[in-house]
Amino acid sequence: MNPKIVIRSETDADVSAITKVTVAAFKTLEISNHTEQFIIAALRAAKALTISLVAEVDGRVVGHIAFSPVTISDGTQNWYGLGPVSVLPDYQRQGIGKALIQEGLSRLKDMNAQGCCLVGHPGYYRKFGFKNMPGLVHEGVPQEVFFALSFDGHTPQGTVTFHDGFTADG
């Protein structure tokens, strides 16, 4: 099965569907605190969703990705955090997450962003060019699951802090 995937910016009408997709995508994930839907809502409320994309198949929202600004202790500007990214379980492993990530990264580059970082599965995000960068850390997160991708060749050094919305828990 290779569905026709449409990737587009979220609209107000998508908010409920995004919440449902996010809850379903993380429901059985052991490493999740199951707060992802609250994080997205907090980022949206703070107007910190720099990029928020949905994936549609047959007019139904089946995936979502969020990008928001991060702060880096060395003063490097214009870096963003990727996440959460969610795909309904029945639609996973069909290229939808990949399409969301690629479109999101492309839009960041179009905005002249300098780079992007995330906490995620090592085997997955390396294929997009993300890597562990010595000297760039996210406190409380093992280095092997913290990844960054520089768009301009400059690798910041310091501690990355995600938006306060990432502390939302309901």
N, C-alpha and C positions, 0 to 999 in steps of 0.2 A: 504494500500500500504506500503510495507516494502522493499525499494530499497536496492540493494547491494551497500554499501558505501565503497569506497577505500579512505583511508587517506594516503597522502604521502607528502614529502617535495616539496615546489614549485620549478619550473624550470623557466628559462628565458622565455620559451614559454607560461607560465601561466600568465605573468604580465598583459596583456590586459584583460584576463578573470577575474582575481582577481579584477581589477578596476571595471569592469561591475557588478560583484557580490556585491561588497561593496556598490556601488552607489545604486543599486536596493534594497539591504537589509535595508539601512538607509533612503531611499527616503521618506517614510511616518512616520518616527519616530519623534515625536514632540520634544523629548529631545535632538535630534541631531542637531549639527551645520552644518551637511552635509559636513564635511571636512575629513571624515575618509579615503577616497581614497588618499587624499593628505598626510595624516599622514603616511600611508603605504609607499607611494613613497618616502617621506622624510627619513623614517627609512631605507628603502632599499638603498637609495643614500648614507646615512651615514654609511652603513654597520653595522647597529644596529639591524637588524632583526635576533636576535639570533635563533629563531625558526619561520619558516613561512610554514604553512601547508595548503594544499588544500584538499577538499573533492570532490571526483568524483562519479558521478552516470552515468552509461552507457558511460563512457569516457568523460563526460562533467563536467567541474568545476562548482560546485553548492555551494561551501562554502570555507571559508578561515579563518585562525586565525593567529595572530601575537603575538610574545613575544619579548620583548626588555628589556635591562638593566634599572634598576632604581637606584637612589642614595637615601640613607637614612641618615639623618642628624646626627645620632649617630655613623656613620662610619660602620655600618653593611654592609658587602659585599655579592655579589653573590645572590641578589634578582632581580626578573624580574617582569615586568608589562605584564599583559595579555590584549590584545586588539589592535585594534578592532577584533571582531569576527563577521563574516557575513555569512548568508545563504540566497540564493535566496528565495523570498517570497513563491513561489510554492512548495518549499522543506522544509519549516519551519515546526516545530512540528512533525518531523519524526526521531529525534534522531541524526541528522547530527551535530548540534552545540555541543551536548553532546559528540559525538565521537571525534570531533576536540579538545574540552577542555580536555578530558581524555587522548588523545594521546599526546597533548602538555605538560600537567602536567607530564606525564610519562617520556617524553624526558627531561624535566627540571630536574627531579629527577635523571635520568641516567647521567646527566652532573654534578651531585653533587651540584645543586643549593640549596640554603638555604630556599627559599620561593618565593612566588608570590603574587602580589597584583593587584587590579583592581578597576575601577569605574563601577558599574553595578546595575542591578535590584536585590533588596534584596531577592525576592522570588525565583529567579533562581539560584544564585551562592552559596547559603547556602548548597544546596544538594551535592556540590562538596567538602564541608568542609571549604569553605571560611567563615570568620566571621569578624564582626566589632571588631577591637582591640583597646581598650582604650590606649591612649598614642602613637598611630601610626596614623598620619593624612596626608591628602593631601590638602594643602591650597586651599581654595575657593570651596571645595567640601563638601557637608553635610556628616557627619560621617556615617549616615545610608545607604549611597550608596557607601562607600569606604570599600573595603574588603581585607583581607589578609589571606594567608594560609602558615603557617610555616611548612617546611619539616623536621626540626631538633629539634623542640620543643622550640627554642629560639624565643621570640617575640621582635623584635626591638622596640625602643622607639624613636620617633622623627617625622620629616617631610619627606615624600616620594616625590621625584621629578622624574617625568617621563622624558624620553629622549626629547631633544629639538624638535625632529620631531613632537611631539604632538601639537606644536604651528603652524604647517603648515596649511595654509588656501587657498592654490591655488598657 
